[in-house]
C-alpha cells in the first residue's frame, strides 16, 4: 500500500464534560515521520486513539487521503492503519508467531487460512525486528522489550499506509530503540509516533507537534520546535540545546539543578 496522507482537523475529545483534546489540527504528508510529544496528560495517546479509531472524537474529524476515516469499517480501517499500542490485549496463550500473523487478518476472509505468502511475510517481519529467536515462545511470557518488537512486527505485516505507534521505544534498550526507529523511518508508510524521549524525536522525526493541555503548543521541524524557552514553558524544566555534531539535529541536555541554584566553584 502507498503511504497515506493524514489530516486531523479541529479534533476535540471530551469525557464527562472534561476536554482531553481541544481543537487539535495535525498533518502528516505521505511518507513523513511525524512525532507527537508533550508532558504526561497532554493528550498524546488520546489523539493517537482518535486517529486509529479506538475513540470517536466529540468534534472534528480525521481524514485519510482526503476521506473521512470515521466512515470506514473496522476491517477497511485496519487495512490502512496499523497500530503499535503501549500494551497488547487479547493475545493470552498465543505464540509470538501467532500474534504477528494476526496482522494479516484484515487482508483475508474470516475463515481463510494463512498461505505461503503470509508465512513468508511473518518470517521476514520477525527477523526484521530481531524476534525470530523467540517466535515460538508465548507472547505473555516475554519481557516488555520483546513484546514491543513483536507488536512492531505485527504492524509490519499489515501493509499499512499509516503506522501509528504509541511509545514504540518503551521497555527497549538503546540498541533496539534506535533499530526500531530506523526501521519506522525506512518503511514505505507514513509514521505517526507518540514519544517521550525528545532527543529520539529530534533525531528520527521530520516534524513535531507539541501538545500541552490538549492543544498544539507548537509544530514544525525539530530545530524550530525544540527551544529552551518552549521546554521551560511546556515541561517546566531547564535545558541547554545545542546542535549535535554528528547528526546536525537538536541535542537536549536537562539541567538537574536550575541555573540560579547552581553552586559556584
JORADA-V875236 format. One record per residue. N is the residue number from 1. RES is the residue in one letter. PHI is phi as a letter, one per 30 degrees, with the letter a starting at -180 (none if undefined). NEAR is the number of other ideal C-beta (glycine too) atoms within 8 Angstrom. Layout:
N|RES|PHI|NEAR ; N|RES|PHI|NEAR
//
This chain:
1|X|none|9 ; 2|X|d|6 ; 3|X|d|11 ; 4|X|c|15 ; 5|X|c|13 ; 6|X|c|15 ; 7|X|b|9 ; 8|X|c|15 ; 9|X|b|9 ; 10|X|h|9 ; 11|X|d|17 ; 12|X|b|13 ; 13|X|b|13 ; 14|X|b|9 ; 15|X|b|6 ; 16|X|h|4 ; 17|X|i|4 ; 18|X|c|6 ; 19|X|d|9 ; 20|X|c|9 ; 21|X|b|15 ; 22|X|b|8 ; 23|X|i|10 ; 24|X|d|16 ; 25|X|c|9 ; 26|X|a|14 ; 27|X|b|9 ; 28|X|b|11 ; 29|X|d|7 ; 30|X|e|8 ; 31|X|i|7 ; 32|X|d|10 ; 33|X|c|11 ; 34|X|c|17 ; 35|X|c|13 ; 36|X|c|15 ; 37|X|b|13 ; 38|X|l|11 ; 39|X|d|8 ; 40|X|e|3 ; 41|X|i|4 ; 42|X|d|10 ; 43|X|j|15 ; 44|X|d|12 ; 45|X|d|9 ; 46|X|d|12 ; 47|X|e|16 ; 48|X|d|13 ; 49|X|d|10 ; 50|X|d|16 ; 51|X|d|14 ; 52|X|c|10 ; 53|X|j|13 ; 54|X|d|6 ; 55|X|b|8 ; 56|X|c|6 ; 57|X|d|13 ; 58|X|d|8 ; 59|X|a|7 ; 60|X|i|12 ; 61|X|a|11 ; 62|X|c|15 ; 63|X|c|13 ; 64|X|c|14 ; 65|X|h|7 ; 66|X|i|6 ; 67|X|c|8 ; 68|X|d|8 ; 69|X|d|13 ; 70|X|d|9 ; 71|X|d|5 ; 72|X|d|12 ; 73|X|d|5 ; 74|X|e|7 ; 75|X|d|7 ; 76|X|d|8 ; 77|X|d|12 ; 78|X|d|11 ; 79|X|d|11 ; 80|X|c|12 ; 81|X|b|16 ; 82|X|c|15 ; 83|X|b|10 ; 84|X|c|13 ; 85|X|d|7 ; 86|X|d|6 ; 87|X|b|4 ; 88|X|c|9 ; 89|X|b|4 ; 90|X|i|4 ; 91|X|b|10 ; 92|X|d|5 ; 93|X|i|5 ; 94|X|d|10 ; 95|X|d|10 ; 96|X|e|17 ; 97|X|e|10 ; 98|X|d|9 ; 99|X|d|14 ; 100|X|d|16 ; 101|X|d|12 ; 102|X|e|9 ; 103|X|d|15 ; 104|X|d|13 ; 105|X|d|8 ; 106|X|d|9 ; 107|X|c|7 ; 108|X|b|8 ; 109|X|d|4 ; 110|X|e|4 ; 111|X|c|4 ; 112|X|d|5 ; 113|X|d|4 ; 114|X|d|7 ; 115|X|c|6 ; 116|X|d|5 ; 117|X|d|6 ; 118|X|d|12 ; 119|X|d|9 ; 120|X|d|8 ; 121|X|d|10 ; 122|X|d|16 ; 123|X|d|9 ; 124|X|d|8 ; 125|X|d|14 ; 126|X|d|14 ; 127|X|d|9 ; 128|X|e|9 ; 129|X|c|14 ; 130|X|i|9 ; 131|X|c|14 ; 132|X|d|8 ; 133|X|d|5 ; 134|X|b|9 ; 135|X|d|11 ; 136|X|c|6 ; 137|X|d|9 ; 138|X|d|9 ; 139|X|e|14 ; 140|X|d|8 ; 141|X|c|5 ; 142|X|d|12 ; 143|X|d|6 ; 144|X|e|8 ; 145|X|d|10 ; 146|X|d|11 ; 147|X|d|12 ; 148|X|d|16 ; 149|X|d|14 ; 150|X|d|15 ; 151|X|d|12 ; 152|X|d|14 ; 153|X|d|16 ; 154|X|d|15 ; 155|X|d|14 ; 156|X|d|12 ; 157|X|d|14 ; 158|X|d|13 ; 159|X|h|7 ; 160|X|d|13 ; 161|X|d|12 ; 162|X|b|17 ; 163|X|c|14 ; 164|X|c|13 ; 165|X|b|14 ; 166|X|c|12 ; 167|X|h|9 ; 168|X|d|13 ; 169|X|c|12 ; 170|X|e|8 ; 171|X|i|7 ; 172|X|c|11 ; 173|X|d|6 ; 174|X|d|6 ; 175|X|e|6 ; 176|X|d|13 ; 177|X|e|12 ; 178|X|d|8 ; 179|X|d|10 ; 180|X|d|15 ; 181|X|d|13 ; 182|X|d|9 ; 183|X|d|11 ; 184|X|e|14 ; 185|X|d|9 ; 186|X|d|5 ; 187|X|d|9 ; 188|X|d|5 ; 189|X|b|13 ; 190|X|d|17 ; 191|X|c|14 ; 192|X|b|14 ; 193|X|b|15 ; 194|X|c|13 ; 195|X|b|14 ; 196|X|c|5 ; 197|X|d|8 ; 198|X|d|11 ; 199|X|d|9 ; 200|X|d|11 ; 201|X|d|14 ; 202|X|d|15 ; 203|X|d|10 ; 204|X|c|12 ; 205|X|c|13 ; 206|X|d|6 ; 207|X|b|11 ; 208|X|b|17 ; 209|X|c|12 ; 210|X|c|13 ; 211|X|c|16 ; 212|X|b|10 ; 213|X|h|7 ; 214|X|i|12 ; 215|X|b|11 ; 216|X|d|10 ; 217|X|d|10 ; 218|X|a|11 ; 219|X|a|9 ; 220|X|k|7 ; 221|X|d|8 ; 222|X|e|12 ; 223|X|d|9 ; 224|X|d|7 ; 225|X|d|12 ; 226|X|d|13 ; 227|X|c|7 ; 228|X|d|9 ; 229|X|d|6 ; 230|X|d|12 ; 231|X|d|14 ; 232|X|d|11 ; 233|X|d|7 ; 234|X|d|12 ; 235|X|c|7 ; 236|X|i|5 ; 237|X|b|8 ; 238|X|c|8 ; 239|X|b|11 ; 240|X|b|7 ; 241|X|c|11 ; 242|X|b|7 ; 243|X|d|8 ; 244|X|d|10 ; 245|X|d|3 ; 246|X|c|4 ; 247|X|c|5 ; 248|X|i|5 ; 249|X|c|10 ; 250|X|e|12 ; 251|X|b|10 ; 252|X|c|12 ; 253|X|c|8 ; 254|X|c|7 ; 255|X|c|10 ; 256|X|d|3 ; 257|X|c|6 ; 258|X|e|7 ; 259|X|e|7 ; 260|X|d|4 ; 261|X|c|6 ; 262|X|d|7 ; 263|X|d|4 ; 264|X|d|3 ; 265|X|d|2
//
